[in-house]
Amino acid sequence: MKVILGTKVGMTQIIGEDGVVTPVTIVQAGPATVTQIKTVETDGYNAVQLGFGKGKNLSKSVSGHVKKAGENINPKVLKEFRFDTLPEVKLGDTVTVESFELGDKVAVTGISKGKGFAGTVKRWNFQESRNTHGFKGDIRKVGSIGSMYPQKVFKGKRMPGRMGHDQVTVKNLVVAYIDKENNLLGLKGAVPGPKQGNLTIEGKE
């Protein structure tokens, strides 16, 4: 079962035996605990729920739910993974980076960095207006947004607004480094989100 939860530690680089420098993102991946198992017979689909981190002030419903997997389980993050065929795990099992191998391709999902309110030049890479006579310095304004017919602004029009803080998935990242003792994964390239941001890592079986 090549799925795990983790947090982003930061970026660095590793040097291979051939001298090639590879940029990698270090992820604190696991250990995660199996907190629930769903089956087609009971829930209509196969899934495994993992808990990761140390939470605080959990609600009674969540505390009672994770208590079924064992005592002193206090996860900060709960995430469900669906499977066509249910993997051989049981309630309370621990998932670590040992299920991954060097060269595995994974998909990483996280929440991108929030940029706040942004204009169209920053948000959508619009061009600025001509900085010539008559523009009075308004070179970053949107300009006309309507149409001749129909007289309305269409949905999805690229406008100023909140930028970032969206769920982003980066696919086909390669596992370039594994530290089994400290539960660290090194993924070639960048992953979404800030440092200490929560990540979901799914590998191809």
Secondary structure in CASP SS format (residue, H / E / C, confidence):
PFRMAT SS
TARGET T0000
AUTHOR 0000-0000-0000
METHOD secondary structure of the structure
MODEL  1
M C 1.00
K C 1.00
V E 1.00
I E 1.00
L E 1.00
G E 1.00
T E 1.00
K E 1.00
V E 1.00
G E 1.00
M E 1.00
T E 1.00
Q E 1.00
I E 1.00
I E 1.00
G C 1.00
E C 1.00
D C 1.00
G C 1.00
V C 1.00
V E 1.00
T E 1.00
P E 1.00
V E 1.00
T E 1.00
I E 1.00
V E 1.00
Q E 1.00
A E 1.00
G C 1.00
P C 1.00
A E 1.00
T E 1.00
V E 1.00
T E 1.00
Q E 1.00
I E 1.00
K E 1.00
T C 1.00
V H 1.00
E H 1.00
T H 1.00
D H 1.00
G C 1.00
Y C 1.00
N E 1.00
A E 1.00
V E 1.00
Q E 1.00
L E 1.00
G E 1.00
F E 1.00
G C 1.00
K C 1.00
G C 1.00
K C 1.00
N C 1.00
L C 1.00
S C 1.00
K H 1.00
S H 1.00
V H 1.00
S H 1.00
G H 1.00
H H 1.00
V H 1.00
K H 1.00
K C 1.00
A C 1.00
G C 1.00
E C 1.00
N C 1.00
I C 1.00
N C 1.00
P C 1.00
K C 1.00
V E 1.00
L E 1.00
K E 1.00
E E 1.00
F E 1.00
R E 1.00
F E 1.00
D C 1.00
T C 1.00
L C 1.00
P C 1.00
E C 1.00
V C 1.00
K C 1.00
L C 1.00
G C 1.00
D C 1.00
T E 1.00
V E 1.00
T C 1.00
V H 1.00
E H 1.00
S H 1.00
F C 1.00
E C 1.00
L C 1.00
G C 1.00
D C 1.00
K E 1.00
V E 1.00
A E 1.00
V E 1.00
T E 1.00
G E 1.00
I E 1.00
S C 1.00
K C 1.00
G E 1.00
K E 1.00
G E 1.00
F E 1.00
A E 1.00
G C 1.00
T H 1.00
V H 1.00
K H 1.00
R H 1.00
W H 1.00
N C 1.00
F C 1.00
Q C 1.00
E C 1.00
S C 1.00
R C 1.00
N C 1.00
T C 1.00
H C 1.00
G C 1.00
F C 1.00
K C 1.00
G C 1.00
D C 1.00
I C 1.00
R C 1.00
K C 1.00
V C 1.00
G C 1.00
S C 1.00
I C 1.00
G C 1.00
S C 1.00
M C 1.00
Y C 1.00
P C 1.00
Q C 1.00
K C 1.00
V C 1.00
F C 1.00
K C 1.00
G C 1.00
K C 1.00
R C 1.00
M C 1.00
P C 1.00
G E 1.00
R E 1.00
M E 1.00
G E 1.00
H C 1.00
D C 1.00
Q E 1.00
V E 1.00
T E 1.00
V E 1.00
K E 1.00
N E 1.00
L E 1.00
V E 1.00
V E 1.00
A E 1.00
Y E 1.00
I E 1.00
D E 1.00
K C 1.00
E C 1.00
N C 1.00
N C 1.00
L E 1.00
L E 1.00
G E 1.00
L E 1.00
K E 1.00
G C 1.00
A C 1.00
V C 1.00
P C 1.00
G C 1.00
P C 1.00
K C 1.00
Q C 1.00
G C 1.00
N E 1.00
L E 1.00
T E 1.00
I E 1.00
E E 1.00
G E 1.00
K C 1.00
E C 1.00
END
